[in-house]
Amino acid sequence: MHIAVPESPKTCLDLQRALSALVSAAAEAARAEGRDELSVGAWATSETFYSRCGFEPDSEPYESNGMSCRRLRLRLAQAGA
């Protein structure tokens, strides 16, 4: 699933908040399953959003369906670690 997050905070603030909550929920679910990371294949236009959520680049840029993309990774700290 691809989710493009526009850069304009005035027109997209509610969408960005909702998506941030979704990413946080996914991270919590992954942590509960004992996973140490989440990864996404993000469009270049969404990379800033994911960066704000704590994701870091995990690949060189690549093209997918004519769109510039990059794999991003979020390292998850385990409770008590």
N, C-alpha and C positions, 0 to 999 in steps of 0.2 A: 504494500500500500504506500503510495506517495502522498505526502501532505506538503503543499507549497505554502510557506508562511511569508506574506508580503512584508516588506521592511517598514512601511509607514505605521508608526505606533498610534497615530490619531484614528485611523480608519480600522485598525486591526487589533486594538488593545484587548477587547473581549475575546477574540479568537485566540490571541497569543496566551492569554490567561487560561483559557479552557485547555489549550494544547499543553501548556506547562503542567497543568494539573493531571492531564492524561499521562505525560511522561513521568511525573512523580509517582503516579499510581503503578505504572509499569515497572519502575525501579523498585518500589516496595514489594511488589509481587515477585520480582526476580530475586530480591534479597531473601524473601521468605522461602523460596525454593532452593536457597543455598548458592545461587549464581554469584559470580564475582564481577560480571560486566554485562552491559547491554551494548549492542551495536546496531547501527542503522545505515542504510544507503541513502544519503541525503542529496537532494538537488542543491546545486551551488546557491540558489536563492534562499534556501532554508538553513544554510550552514551557520549563519549568525544566530538564529533562534536556538539551534541545538547547542551552540557554544555557550550561550547564556544559561542553558540547562546543565552545563558541566561536561558536555561531550568534547572530545579532542579528536583531531584528524588521525585516522588509522590507515590511510592509503593515499596514494597519489590521485589527483583528479582523473576521472575516466568519463567516457560518454556512454549513456544508456538512452536509447530511443531518441537520439539527437539532443539530449540534455546533458549538461556538465554536472557530474556527480562526484561524491567522495564518500567513502566509508568512514563513519565516525564511531567512537567508542566512549562509553561512560563506565568508569571503574566504580564498582559498588563496594563501600566499606561494610563489612559484616558487623552486626551488633556484637559488642564485646571484643572486637578485634583491635 
